[in-house]
Amino acid sequence: MDNNNFSGMQELDSHDWFMALDARHQALLRAGSTLKHFAAGGFITRRGEPSQHWIGVHTGLIKLAVYNADGRGATFSGVPAGGWCGEGSVLKRELRRYDVVAVRASSIILVPAELFHRLLAESLSFNAFVIRQLNERMGQFIATIQNQRLLAVDAQVAQAIAQLFHPMLYPRTSSVLELSQEEIGLLTGISRQRVNLALGRLAELKLISIAYQSIRVVDLDGLLRYGVASL
């Protein structure tokens, strides 16, 4: 894992919430934040550790998950490039309640907790963004639990893909997802073989098209509706 100071770089300019800050707070973020690189499978932070950073995905894909002693796990959410996570734990200054893991090689923006709290204290626009983020994240977590408990496997895969297109949480997701079957399995907790069957079914319904190491979403509305009509 290599560290690079984020000061002076312009990548934060792609985030609408950052551009809404005044120049002084933008300068504080540029100077105080850090960019770190994690290999696939690397732990960005572990459950039980102090919540020292707010976490943004510059490139790559990460997931929020918990694992028990025998290695079984449950995934709460995947976070693609452009998404942010971990604000709840930082806000409450509590120990992290889940692992944050790189699904693929990822570059991660880390905003120190004290800087996060300073922005909350001084910036109305940042407060508004964090409140919206928390509200949308809660809705996503509720939907994830519902899907895992009530939906058939094909529908779970459809909803896991559709969730990556949340316009508030993941504004930079494109219609072509560079996702492998293995990565979808890591996001859903479903075997690669069963994911393959589900993707084939979704492709037959013309909701997606499949290419090597990528998925094109053809009908996002249809994907969002798939399997949930009976709930």
GROMACS elastic network, one bead per residue, 0.5 to 0.9 nm:
[ bonds ]
;  ai    aj funct       b0    kb
    1    36     6  0.68341   500
    1    37     6  0.53863   500
    1    38     6  0.55474   500
    1    39     6  0.73169   500
    1    42     6  0.89594   500
    2    35     6  0.86195   500
    2    36     6  0.59062   500
    2    37     6  0.56408   500
    2    38     6  0.79048   500
    3    34     6  0.72933   500
    3    35     6  0.61152   500
    3    37     6  0.68115   500
    4     7     6  0.89002   500
    4    34     6  0.63783   500
    4    35     6  0.53138   500
    4    36     6  0.63144   500
    4    37     6  0.86179   500
    5     8     6  0.85086   500
    5     9     6  0.86537   500
    5    30     6  0.88023   500
    5    31     6  0.79549   500
    5    32     6  0.83514   500
    5    33     6  0.71510   500
    5    34     6  0.50774   500
    5    35     6  0.61399   500
    5    36     6  0.85687   500
    6     9     6  0.56919   500
    6    10     6  0.85572   500
    6    11     6  0.87101   500
    6    29     6  0.86386   500
    6    30     6  0.58835   500
    6    31     6  0.66663   500
    6    32     6  0.75669   500
    6    33     6  0.57065   500
    6    35     6  0.57110   500
    6   109     6  0.81231   500
    7    10     6  0.86669   500
    7    27     6  0.83413   500
    7    28     6  0.89704   500
    7    29     6  0.80096   500
    7    32     6  0.70829   500
    7    33     6  0.71609   500
    7    34     6  0.78646   500
    8    27     6  0.86338   500
    8    30     6  0.62176   500
    8    31     6  0.72172   500
    9    12     6  0.76562   500
    9    13     6  0.89768   500
    9    30     6  0.71296   500
   10    13     6  0.55618   500
   10    14     6  0.80406   500
   10    30     6  0.83383   500
   11    14     6  0.60115   500
   11    15     6  0.81676   500
   11    58     6  0.77767   500
   12    15     6  0.57053   500
   12    16     6  0.88135   500
   12    18     6  0.65483   500
   12    19     6  0.81417   500
   12    26     6  0.88353   500
   12    29     6  0.87931   500
   12    30     6  0.78651   500
   12    58     6  0.87008   500
   13    16     6  0.74358   500
   13    18     6  0.65141   500
   13    19     6  0.61203   500
   14    18     6  0.79477   500
   14    19     6  0.78807   500
   14    82     6  0.82027   500
   15    18     6  0.53983   500
   15    19     6  0.65282   500
   15    20     6  0.89398   500
   15    82     6  0.73506   500
   15   171     6  0.87151   500
   16    19     6  0.51252   500
   16    20     6  0.63187   500
   17    20     6  0.51833   500
   17    21     6  0.68665   500
   17   125     6  0.74685   500
   17   126     6  0.67905   500
   17   129     6  0.64568   500
   18    21     6  0.54504   500
   18    22     6  0.86624   500
   18    25     6  0.87349   500
   18    26     6  0.67502   500
   18    29     6  0.88032   500
   18   126     6  0.80727   500
   19    22     6  0.78266   500
   19    23     6  0.87981   500
   19    26     6  0.77541   500
   20   125     6  0.65708   500
   20   126     6  0.79689   500
   21    24     6  0.80411   500
   21    25     6  0.61227   500
   21    26     6  0.61502   500
   21   123     6  0.72655   500
   21   124     6  0.87845   500
   21   125     6  0.65317   500
   21   126     6  0.70079   500
   22    25     6  0.56009   500
   22    26     6  0.63089   500
   22    27     6  0.87992   500
   22   123     6  0.82994   500
   23    26     6  0.50234   500
   23    27     6  0.61632   500
   23    28     6  0.86980   500
   24    27     6  0.52017   500
   24    28     6  0.63784   500
   24    29     6  0.88545   500
   25    29     6  0.62578   500
   25    30     6  0.86431   500
   25   119     6  0.72360   500
   25   122     6  0.87517   500
   25   123     6  0.80676   500
   26    29     6  0.52090   500
   26    30     6  0.62476   500
   26    31     6  0.86562   500
   27    30     6  0.51417   500
   27    31     6  0.61280   500
   27    32     6  0.84581   500
   28    31     6  0.52262   500
   28    32     6  0.58840   500
   28    33     6  0.82908   500
   28   115     6  0.79656   500
   29    32     6  0.51580   500
   29    33     6  0.56527   500
   29   111     6  0.73818   500
   29   115     6  0.75333   500
   29   116     6  0.88994   500
   30    33     6  0.58363   500
   30    34     6  0.84122   500
   31    34     6  0.84176   500
   32   110     6  0.89922   500
   32   111     6  0.70222   500
   32   112     6  0.72404   500
   32   115     6  0.73859   500
   33   109     6  0.68155   500
   33   110     6  0.56350   500
   33   112     6  0.66267   500
   33   115     6  0.85822   500
   34   108     6  0.81021   500
   34   109     6  0.56992   500
   34   110     6  0.51641   500
   34   111     6  0.67408   500
   34   112     6  0.84527   500
   35    58     6  0.83769   500
   35   107     6  0.65793   500
   35   108     6  0.55309   500
   35   110     6  0.62942   500
   36   106     6  0.83404   500
   36   107     6  0.56496   500
   36   108     6  0.52541   500
   36   109     6  0.65987   500
   36   110     6  0.75848   500
   37   105     6  0.73610   500
   37   106     6  0.57740   500
   37   108     6  0.62016   500
   38    41     6  0.80390   500
   38    42     6  0.56674   500
   38    43     6  0.77001   500
   38    44     6  0.72274   500
   38   101     6  0.88783   500
   38   102     6  0.66049   500
   38   104     6  0.82619   500
   38   105     6  0.56479   500
   38   106     6  0.53504   500
   38   107     6  0.64084   500
   38   108     6  0.76195   500
   39    42     6  0.53779   500
   39    43     6  0.88014   500
   39   102     6  0.68022   500
   39   103     6  0.84516   500
   39   104     6  0.65686   500
   39   106     6  0.65726   500
   39   107     6  0.89748   500
   40    43     6  0.88654   500
   40    62     6  0.89219   500
   40   101     6  0.80726   500
   40   102     6  0.52196   500
   40   103     6  0.53064   500
   40   106     6  0.73305   500
   41   101     6  0.61032   500
   41   102     6  0.52112   500
   41   103     6  0.57557   500
   41   104     6  0.68417   500
   41   105     6  0.79928   500
   42    45     6  0.89481   500
   42   100     6  0.86766   500
   42   101     6  0.57191   500
   42   102     6  0.53839   500
   42   103     6  0.79745   500
   42   104     6  0.86183   500
   42   105     6  0.82901   500
   43    46     6  0.64371   500
   43    99     6  0.70494   500
   43   100     6  0.59400   500
   43   102     6  0.64426   500
   44    55     6  0.88617   500
   44    62     6  0.87991   500
   44    99     6  0.76948   500
   44   100     6  0.53683   500
   44   101     6  0.56396   500
   44   102     6  0.69541   500
   44   108     6  0.83045   500
   45    48     6  0.89662   500
   45    49     6  0.70704   500
   45    50     6  0.88884   500
   45    51     6  0.83240   500
   45    96     6  0.78776   500
   45    98     6  0.83509   500
   45    99     6  0.58643   500
   45   100     6  0.53080   500
   45   101     6  0.73129   500
   46    49     6  0.57561   500
   46    50     6  0.88613   500
   46    96     6  0.68593   500
   46    97     6  0.81684   500
   46    98     6  0.64961   500
   46   100     6  0.63367   500
   46   101     6  0.82728   500
   47    50     6  0.86208   500
   47    65     6  0.89281   500
   47    66     6  0.74416   500
   47    95     6  0.72774   500
   47   100     6  0.80271   500
   48    51     6  0.86917   500
   48    94     6  0.88731   500
   48    95     6  0.51199   500
   48    96     6  0.51092   500
   48    97     6  0.61363   500
   48    98     6  0.75739   500
   48    99     6  0.85296   500
   49    52     6  0.84158   500
   49    94     6  0.87712   500
   49    95     6  0.53245   500
   49    96     6  0.54800   500
   49    97     6  0.83294   500
   50    53     6  0.88533   500
   50    89     6  0.87786   500
   50    90     6  0.86748   500
   50    93     6  0.76706   500
   50    94     6  0.65358   500
   50    96     6  0.60114   500
   51    54     6  0.79318   500
   51    86     6  0.79431   500
   51    89     6  0.59986   500
   51    90     6  0.53349   500
   51    91     6  0.89243   500
   51    92     6  0.89246   500
   51    93     6  0.63575   500
   51    94     6  0.62426   500
   51    95     6  0.55960   500
   51    96     6  0.54698   500
   51   113     6  0.73222   500
   52    90     6  0.68142   500
   52    93     6  0.82295   500
   52   110     6  0.88159   500
   52   111     6  0.83596   500
   52   112     6  0.59330   500
   52   113     6  0.51532   500
   52   114     6  0.82000   500
   53    86     6  0.76771   500
   53    87     6  0.83373   500
   53    90     6  0.67627   500
   53   110     6  0.55254   500
   53   111     6  0.51465   500
   53   114     6  0.84822   500
   53   115     6  0.89748   500
   53   116     6  0.80534   500
   54    84     6  0.75322   500
   54    85     6  0.66028   500
   54    86     6  0.55127   500
   54    87     6  0.56586   500
   54    89     6  0.86808   500
   54    90     6  0.65938   500
   54   109     6  0.81092   500
   54   110     6  0.57794   500
   54   112     6  0.64441   500
   54   113     6  0.64336   500
   54   116     6  0.71378   500
   55    83     6  0.85704   500
   55    84     6  0.55870   500
   55    85     6  0.53601   500
   55    86     6  0.60345   500
   55    87     6  0.77721   500
   55   108     6  0.68180   500
   55   109     6  0.58531   500
   55   110     6  0.50631   500
   55   111     6  0.65443   500
   56    79     6  0.88394   500
   56    81     6  0.79804   500
   56    82     6  0.70037   500
   56    83     6  0.58501   500
   56    85     6  0.64522   500
   56    86     6  0.88067   500
   56   107     6  0.87615   500
   56   108     6  0.56975   500
   56   110     6  0.64697   500
   56   111     6  0.80652   500
   57    60     6  0.67895   500
   57    61     6  0.71647   500
   57    62     6  0.76365   500
   57    79     6  0.72849   500
   57    80     6  0.64905   500
   57    82     6  0.56026   500
   57    83     6  0.55953   500
   57    84     6  0.63046   500
   57    85     6  0.85980   500
   57   106     6  0.72820   500
   57   107     6  0.63807   500
   57   109     6  0.61515   500
   57   110     6  0.89643   500
   58    80     6  0.84808   500
   58    81     6  0.52620   500
   58    82     6  0.59625   500
   58    83     6  0.79958   500
   58   106     6  0.74239   500
   58   107     6  0.53709   500
   58   108     6  0.55018   500
   58   109     6  0.63477   500
   59    80     6  0.75340   500
   59    82     6  0.75905   500
   59   105     6  0.81995   500
   59   106     6  0.53233   500
   59   107     6  0.50783   500
   59   108     6  0.71158   500
   60    79     6  0.87698   500
   60    80     6  0.62518   500
   60    81     6  0.56875   500
   60   102     6  0.77562   500
   60   103     6  0.78173   500
   60   104     6  0.60026   500
   60   105     6  0.58931   500
   60   107     6  0.64727   500
   60   108     6  0.83879   500
   61    78     6  0.70539   500
   61    79     6  0.58143   500
   61    81     6  0.63045   500
   61   101     6  0.88058   500
   61   102     6  0.61527   500
   61   103     6  0.55409   500
   61   104     6  0.57853   500
   61   105     6  0.75168   500
   61   106     6  0.62323   500
   61   107     6  0.89246   500
   62    77     6  0.85489   500
   62    78     6  0.57494   500
   62    79     6  0.52481   500
   62    80     6  0.64872   500
   62    81     6  0.86946   500
   62   100     6  0.68213   500
   62   101     6  0.54821   500
   62   104     6  0.71148   500
   62   105     6  0.88614   500
   62   106     6  0.74783   500
   62   187     6  0.88813   500
   63    75     6  0.69200   500
   63    76     6  0.74579   500
   63    77     6  0.56268   500
   63    79     6  0.58526   500
   63    80     6  0.85980   500
   63    99     6  0.81015   500
   63   100     6  0.57670   500
   63   101     6  0.54272   500
   63   102     6  0.65022   500
   63   103     6  0.65157   500
   63   186     6  0.83716   500
   63   187     6  0.67353   500
   64    74     6  0.87097   500
   64    75     6  0.59008   500
   64    76     6  0.54755   500
   64    77     6  0.53702   500
   64    78     6  0.64273   500
   64    79     6  0.79378   500
   64    85     6  0.86850   500
   64    98     6  0.63246   500
   64    99     6  0.57673   500
   64   101     6  0.66007   500
   64   187     6  0.88428   500
   65    73     6  0.67266   500
   65    74     6  0.55179   500
   65    76     6  0.55648   500
   65    77     6  0.73476   500
   65    78     6  0.89471   500
   65    98     6  0.55369   500
   65    99     6  0.52754   500
   65   100     6  0.65092   500
   65   101     6  0.76136   500
   65   187     6  0.88495   500
   66    72     6  0.83842   500
   66    73     6  0.53664   500
   66    74     6  0.54915   500
   66    75     6  0.66238   500
   66    76     6  0.81458   500
   66    97     6  0.79715   500
   66    98     6  0.51253   500
   66    99     6  0.57551   500
   66   100     6  0.86915   500
   67    70     6  0.79725   500
   67    71     6  0.57463   500
   67    72     6  0.54569   500
   67    74     6  0.66147   500
   67    75     6  0.88709   500
   67    98     6  0.83244   500
   67    99     6  0.79897   500
   68    71     6  0.54621   500
   68    72     6  0.56300   500
   68    73     6  0.63751   500
   69    72     6  0.75142   500
   73   189     6  0.74184   500
   74   187     6  0.88537   500
   74   188     6  0.80306   500
   74   189     6  0.66592   500
   75    78     6  0.77841   500
   75   144     6  0.87752   500
   75   186     6  0.79002   500
   75   187     6  0.61057   500
   75   188     6  0.64459   500
   75   189     6  0.68222   500
   76    98     6  0.88989   500
   76   140     6  0.87075   500
   76   141     6  0.62966   500
   76   144     6  0.66426   500
   76   145     6  0.78273   500
   76   187     6  0.82403   500
   76   188     6  0.86935   500
   77   140     6  0.79365   500
   77   141     6  0.72298   500
   77   144     6  0.75623   500
   77   160     6  0.83295   500
   77   163     6  0.84849   500
   77   164     6  0.89580   500
   77   187     6  0.70195   500
   77   188     6  0.86295   500
   78   103     6  0.86165   500
   78   160     6  0.81801   500
   78   163     6  0.82993   500
   78   164     6  0.71830   500
   78   187     6  0.60524   500
   78   188     6  0.89532   500
   79    82     6  0.81988   500
   79    83     6  0.57259   500
   79    84     6  0.72817   500
   79    85     6  0.76885   500
   79   164     6  0.71670   500
   79   169     6  0.83824   500
   79   170     6  0.73777   500
   80    83     6  0.58163   500
   80    84     6  0.87459   500
   80   164     6  0.69597   500
   80   170     6  0.67522   500
   80   172     6  0.82588   500
   80   173     6  0.72430   500
   81    84     6  0.86224   500
   81   106     6  0.86470   500
   81   107     6  0.88839   500
   81   170     6  0.73644   500
   81   171     6  0.88007   500
   81   172     6  0.67235   500
   81   173     6  0.72994   500
   82   169     6  0.81216   500
   82   170     6  0.57756   500
   82   171     6  0.64422   500
   82   172     6  0.54704   500
   82   173     6  0.76982   500
   83   168     6  0.87980   500
   83   169     6  0.57079   500
   83   171     6  0.73554   500
   83   172     6  0.79490   500
   84    87     6  0.80127   500
   84   109     6  0.89349   500
   84   133     6  0.85357   500
   84   169     6  0.71594   500
   84   170     6  0.80551   500
   85    88     6  0.81206   500
   85   133     6  0.86213   500
   85   137     6  0.85469   500
   85   169     6  0.88762   500
   86    89     6  0.57125   500
   86    90     6  0.64621   500
   86    91     6  0.86575   500
   86    96     6  0.82640   500
   86   100     6  0.88668   500
   87    90     6  0.51060   500
   87    91     6  0.58367   500
   87    92     6  0.85920   500
   87   116     6  0.86407   500
   87   130     6  0.75114   500
   87   133     6  0.83793   500
   87   134     6  0.75286   500
   88    91     6  0.50598   500
   88    92     6  0.62908   500
   88    93     6  0.84372   500
   88    94     6  0.87645   500
   88   134     6  0.70378   500
   89    92     6  0.52620   500
   89    93     6  0.58416   500
   89    94     6  0.54317   500
   89    95     6  0.69091   500
   89    96     6  0.60603   500
   89    97     6  0.77089   500
   90    94     6  0.67185   500
   90    95     6  0.86032   500
   90    96     6  0.84127   500
   90   113     6  0.60074   500
   90   114     6  0.89729   500
   90   116     6  0.79715   500
   90   117     6  0.83472   500
   91    94     6  0.79870   500
   91   113     6  0.80996   500
   91   116     6  0.82491   500
   91   117     6  0.73292   500
   92    95     6  0.88770   500
   93    96     6  0.88987   500
   93   113     6  0.82040   500
   94    97     6  0.82775   500
   96    99     6  0.74773   500
  101   104     6  0.88673   500
  102   105     6  0.64036   500
  102   106     6  0.62875   500
  103   106     6  0.80001   500
  103   183     6  0.65747   500
  103   186     6  0.73101   500
  103   187     6  0.82061   500
  104   183     6  0.79552   500
  111   114     6  0.85106   500
  111   115     6  0.67595   500
  111   116     6  0.66148   500
  112   115     6  0.53426   500
  112   116     6  0.62907   500
  112   117     6  0.88319   500
  113   117     6  0.62371   500
  113   118     6  0.86061   500
  114   117     6  0.51006   500
  114   118     6  0.61360   500
  114   119     6  0.87049   500
  115   119     6  0.62951   500
  115   120     6  0.86594   500
  116   119     6  0.53070   500
  116   120     6  0.64043   500
  116   121     6  0.88448   500
  117   121     6  0.62128   500
  117   122     6  0.86843   500
  118   121     6  0.50703   500
  118   122     6  0.61851   500
  118   123     6  0.82844   500
  119   122     6  0.51355   500
  119   123     6  0.53498   500
  119   124     6  0.84688   500
  119   126     6  0.65169   500
  119   127     6  0.77577   500
  120   123     6  0.57774   500
  120   124     6  0.73779   500
  120   125     6  0.88999   500
  120   126     6  0.62869   500
  120   127     6  0.54439   500
  120   130     6  0.84566   500
  121   124     6  0.81734   500
  121   127     6  0.81886   500
  122   126     6  0.84795   500
  122   127     6  0.87243   500
  123   126     6  0.52814   500
  123   127     6  0.63332   500
  123   128     6  0.87876   500
  124   127     6  0.50202   500
  124   128     6  0.62350   500
  124   129     6  0.87223   500
  125   128     6  0.50988   500
  125   129     6  0.63199   500
  125   130     6  0.87688   500
  126   129     6  0.50846   500
  126   130     6  0.62133   500
  126   131     6  0.86373   500
  127   130     6  0.52250   500
  127   131     6  0.61930   500
  127   132     6  0.86773   500
  128   131     6  0.52692   500
  128   132     6  0.63150   500
  128   133     6  0.86039   500
  129   132     6  0.52144   500
  129   133     6  0.60552   500
  129   134     6  0.86500   500
  130   134     6  0.60839   500
  130   135     6  0.85359   500
  131   134     6  0.52273   500
  131   135     6  0.62107   500
  131   136     6  0.86636   500
  132   135     6  0.51346   500
  132   136     6  0.61145   500
  132   137     6  0.84468   500
  132   168     6  0.82275   500
  133   136     6  0.52663   500
  133   137     6  0.59749   500
  133   138     6  0.85444   500
  133   168     6  0.74358   500
  133   169     6  0.67434   500
  134   137     6  0.50875   500
  134   138     6  0.61165   500
  134   139     6  0.86689   500
  135   138     6  0.52766   500
  135   139     6  0.64286   500
  135   140     6  0.87800   500
  136   139     6  0.51316   500
  136   140     6  0.62265   500
  136   141     6  0.87427   500
  136   166     6  0.89235   500
  136   168     6  0.74520   500
  136   169     6  0.71599   500
  137   140     6  0.50018   500
  137   141     6  0.61939   500
  137   142     6  0.86598   500
  137   169     6  0.75086   500
  138   141     6  0.51602   500
  138   142     6  0.62595   500
  138   143     6  0.86401   500
  139   142     6  0.52226   500
  139   143     6  0.62449   500
  139   144     6  0.86713   500
  140   143     6  0.50842   500
  140   144     6  0.61382   500
  140   145     6  0.87616   500
  140   163     6  0.77417   500
  140   166     6  0.89786   500
  141   145     6  0.63060   500
  141   146     6  0.85774   500
  142   145     6  0.53141   500
  142   146     6  0.62001   500
  142   147     6  0.86134   500
  143   146     6  0.50098   500
  143   147     6  0.60121   500
  143   148     6  0.86054   500
  144   147     6  0.50798   500
  144   148     6  0.61606   500
  144   149     6  0.86284   500
  144   156     6  0.86739   500
  144   159     6  0.83201   500
  144   160     6  0.80906   500
  144   163     6  0.89755   500
  145   148     6  0.52443   500
  145   149     6  0.62369   500
  145   150     6  0.84930   500
  146   149     6  0.53658   500
  146   150     6  0.58552   500
  146   151     6  0.76132   500
  146   231     6  0.89300   500
  147   150     6  0.53999   500
  147   151     6  0.50747   500
  147   152     6  0.82536   500
  147   155     6  0.78702   500
  147   156     6  0.59500   500
  147   159     6  0.76045   500
  147   160     6  0.89521   500
  147   228     6  0.83192   500
  148   151     6  0.61769   500
  148   152     6  0.82824   500
  148   153     6  0.84562   500
  148   156     6  0.65787   500
  148   188     6  0.84037   500
  149   152     6  0.87363   500
  150   231     6  0.78489   500
  151   154     6  0.80659   500
  151   155     6  0.58905   500
  151   156     6  0.60074   500
  151   227     6  0.67167   500
  151   228     6  0.73092   500
  151   231     6  0.85375   500
  152   155     6  0.54238   500
  152   156     6  0.62776   500
  152   157     6  0.89141   500
  152   227     6  0.74349   500
  153   157     6  0.63510   500
  153   158     6  0.86662   500
  153   190     6  0.79794   500
  153   194     6  0.80009   500
  153   195     6  0.81729   500
  153   198     6  0.71520   500
  154   157     6  0.53009   500
  154   158     6  0.63187   500
  154   159     6  0.87803   500
  154   194     6  0.85881   500
  154   195     6  0.77635   500
  154   197     6  0.79922   500
  154   199     6  0.75833   500
  154   201     6  0.75267   500
  154   202     6  0.77012   500
  154   226     6  0.87216   500
  154   227     6  0.79035   500
  155   159     6  0.60800   500
  155   160     6  0.84754   500
  155   198     6  0.80605   500
  155   223     6  0.86066   500
  155   226     6  0.60197   500
  155   228     6  0.75452   500
  156   159     6  0.52044   500
  156   160     6  0.60849   500
  156   161     6  0.86975   500
  156   188     6  0.73709   500
  156   198     6  0.89697   500
  156   227     6  0.81412   500
  157   160     6  0.50985   500
  157   161     6  0.63494   500
  157   162     6  0.86333   500
  157   184     6  0.75277   500
  157   185     6  0.85204   500
  157   188     6  0.69275   500
  157   190     6  0.84322   500
  157   195     6  0.69151   500
  157   198     6  0.67161   500
  157   199     6  0.75850   500
  158   161     6  0.53656   500
  158   162     6  0.61845   500
  158   163     6  0.86951   500
  158   198     6  0.80826   500
  158   199     6  0.80779   500
  158   202     6  0.74451   500
  158   207     6  0.89198   500
  158   223     6  0.58106   500
  158   224     6  0.72447   500
  158   225     6  0.89045   500
  158   226     6  0.67818   500
  158   227     6  0.82444   500
  159   163     6  0.59551   500
  159   164     6  0.88086   500
  159   223     6  0.69324   500
  159   224     6  0.62091   500
  159   225     6  0.84443   500
  159   226     6  0.76354   500
  159   227     6  0.85772   500
  159   228     6  0.89660   500
  160   163     6  0.53357   500
  160   164     6  0.70159   500
  160   184     6  0.77718   500
  160   187     6  0.72822   500
  160   188     6  0.67442   500
  161   164     6  0.56516   500
  161   165     6  0.76253   500
  161   177     6  0.87242   500
  161   184     6  0.78963   500
  161   217     6  0.86657   500
  161   223     6  0.81596   500
  161   224     6  0.88731   500
  162   165     6  0.55744   500
  162   166     6  0.75477   500
  162   217     6  0.85990   500
  162   220     6  0.68052   500
  162   221     6  0.87171   500
  162   223     6  0.62743   500
  162   224     6  0.58111   500
  163   166     6  0.55970   500
  163   170     6  0.88207   500
  163   224     6  0.81649   500
  164   167     6  0.86998   500
  164   169     6  0.83952   500
  164   170     6  0.64946   500
  164   173     6  0.68714   500
  165   168     6  0.87446   500
  165   169     6  0.82009   500
  165   170     6  0.61661   500
  165   171     6  0.73269   500
  165   172     6  0.83679   500
  165   173     6  0.58582   500
  165   174     6  0.79528   500
  165   175     6  0.85277   500
  165   220     6  0.84372   500
  166   169     6  0.55285   500
  166   170     6  0.54061   500
  166   171     6  0.69300   500
  166   173     6  0.83362   500
  167   170     6  0.55950   500
  167   172     6  0.81515   500
  167   173     6  0.83355   500
  168   171     6  0.58314   500
  170   173     6  0.60427   500
  171   174     6  0.87280   500
  173   176     6  0.81670   500
  173   177     6  0.75969   500
  174   177     6  0.65824   500
  174   216     6  0.88551   500
  174   217     6  0.89487   500
  175   215     6  0.82730   500
  175   216     6  0.57025   500
  175   217     6  0.54587   500
  175   218     6  0.77360   500
  175   220     6  0.88093   500
  176   179     6  0.88038   500
  176   214     6  0.67073   500
  176   215     6  0.56441   500
  176   217     6  0.63862   500
  177   180     6  0.88711   500
  177   213     6  0.86110   500
  177   214     6  0.54637   500
  177   215     6  0.51237   500
  177   216     6  0.61516   500
  177   217     6  0.77959   500
  178   212     6  0.89138   500
  178   213     6  0.59307   500
  178   215     6  0.64737   500
  178   216     6  0.86779   500
  179   182     6  0.81014   500
  179   183     6  0.60594   500
  179   184     6  0.67426   500
  179   213     6  0.56744   500
  179   215     6  0.64697   500
  180   183     6  0.51387   500
  180   184     6  0.64161   500
  180   185     6  0.86268   500
  180   212     6  0.77967   500
  180   214     6  0.61341   500
  180   215     6  0.80767   500
  181   184     6  0.51509   500
  181   185     6  0.61952   500
  181   186     6  0.87076   500
  181   191     6  0.89217   500
  181   192     6  0.57718   500
  181   193     6  0.82366   500
  181   195     6  0.62755   500
  181   196     6  0.63791   500
  181   199     6  0.84656   500
  181   213     6  0.75781   500
  181   214     6  0.87426   500
  182   186     6  0.62893   500
  182   187     6  0.87965   500
  182   191     6  0.78782   500
  182   192     6  0.53426   500
  182   193     6  0.88534   500
  182   195     6  0.81132   500
  183   187     6  0.63153   500
  183   188     6  0.86866   500
  183   192     6  0.84431   500
  184   187     6  0.50440   500
  184   188     6  0.61545   500
  184   189     6  0.82107   500
  184   190     6  0.79364   500
  184   191     6  0.89771   500
  184   192     6  0.77829   500
  184   195     6  0.71372   500
  185   188     6  0.51711   500
  185   189     6  0.53850   500
  185   191     6  0.55491   500
  185   192     6  0.54481   500
  185   193     6  0.88317   500
  185   194     6  0.84804   500
  185   195     6  0.63301   500
  186   189     6  0.54133   500
  186   190     6  0.71688   500
  186   191     6  0.82428   500
  186   192     6  0.85702   500
  187   190     6  0.80691   500
  188   191     6  0.85892   500
  188   195     6  0.89280   500
  190   193     6  0.83848   500
  190   194     6  0.66110   500
  190   195     6  0.64621   500
  191   194     6  0.52994   500
  191   195     6  0.61658   500
  191   196     6  0.86333   500
  192   195     6  0.50100   500
  192   196     6  0.61539   500
  192   197     6  0.88290   500
  193   196     6  0.51211   500
  193   197     6  0.66063   500
  193   198     6  0.88996   500
  194   197     6  0.51432   500
  194   198     6  0.63220   500
  194   199     6  0.86973   500
  195   198     6  0.50300   500
  195   199     6  0.61001   500
  195   200     6  0.85516   500
  196   199     6  0.52062   500
  196   200     6  0.62386   500
  196   201     6  0.87621   500
  197   200     6  0.51376   500
  197   201     6  0.63841   500
  197   202     6  0.88267   500
  198   201     6  0.51321   500
  198   202     6  0.62859   500
  198   203     6  0.86014   500
  199   202     6  0.50485   500
  199   203     6  0.60466   500
  199   204     6  0.85652   500
  199   208     6  0.78979   500
  199   209     6  0.86307   500
  199   210     6  0.78005   500
  200   203     6  0.50613   500
  200   204     6  0.62039   500
  200   205     6  0.87565   500
  200   208     6  0.89901   500
  200   209     6  0.88360   500
  200   210     6  0.82164   500
  201   204     6  0.50679   500
  201   205     6  0.64547   500
  201   206     6  0.88013   500
  202   205     6  0.51293   500
  202   206     6  0.64208   500
  202   207     6  0.55444   500
  202   208     6  0.60680   500
  202   209     6  0.81928   500
  202   223     6  0.82403   500
  203   207     6  0.57775   500
  203   209     6  0.53600   500
  203   210     6  0.70402   500
  204   207     6  0.76805   500
  204   208     6  0.82630   500
  204   209     6  0.86219   500
  205   208     6  0.78031   500
  206   209     6  0.69177   500
  206   217     6  0.89099   500
  206   218     6  0.67122   500
  206   219     6  0.72655   500
  207   216     6  0.87925   500
  207   217     6  0.63553   500
  207   218     6  0.52008   500
  207   220     6  0.70893   500
  207   221     6  0.87899   500
  207   222     6  0.63957   500
  207   223     6  0.59785   500
  208   215     6  0.66588   500
  208   216     6  0.55187   500
  208   219     6  0.67464   500
  208   220     6  0.84317   500
  208   223     6  0.81727   500
  209   214     6  0.87616   500
  209   215     6  0.58929   500
  209   216     6  0.51559   500
  209   217     6  0.66001   500
  209   218     6  0.67703   500
  210   213     6  0.82111   500
  210   214     6  0.63169   500
  210   216     6  0.63950   500
  210   217     6  0.89005   500
  211   214     6  0.52567   500
  211   215     6  0.61029   500
  211   216     6  0.78966   500
  212   215     6  0.80942   500
  217   220     6  0.61017   500
  217   223     6  0.81976   500
  218   222     6  0.88194   500
  218   223     6  0.87419   500
  219   222     6  0.52870   500
  219   223     6  0.61918   500
  219   224     6  0.87313   500
  220   224     6  0.61197   500
  220   225     6  0.86188   500
  221   224     6  0.51096   500
  221   225     6  0.62998   500
  221   226     6  0.86277   500
  222   225     6  0.50950   500
  222   226     6  0.59804   500
  223   226     6  0.51190   500
  223   227     6  0.86575   500
  224   227     6  0.84713   500
  224   228     6  0.80388   500
  225   228     6  0.57415   500
  225   229     6  0.67207   500
  226   229     6  0.72886   500
  227   230     6  0.71672   500
  227   231     6  0.84181   500
  228   231     6  0.54385   500
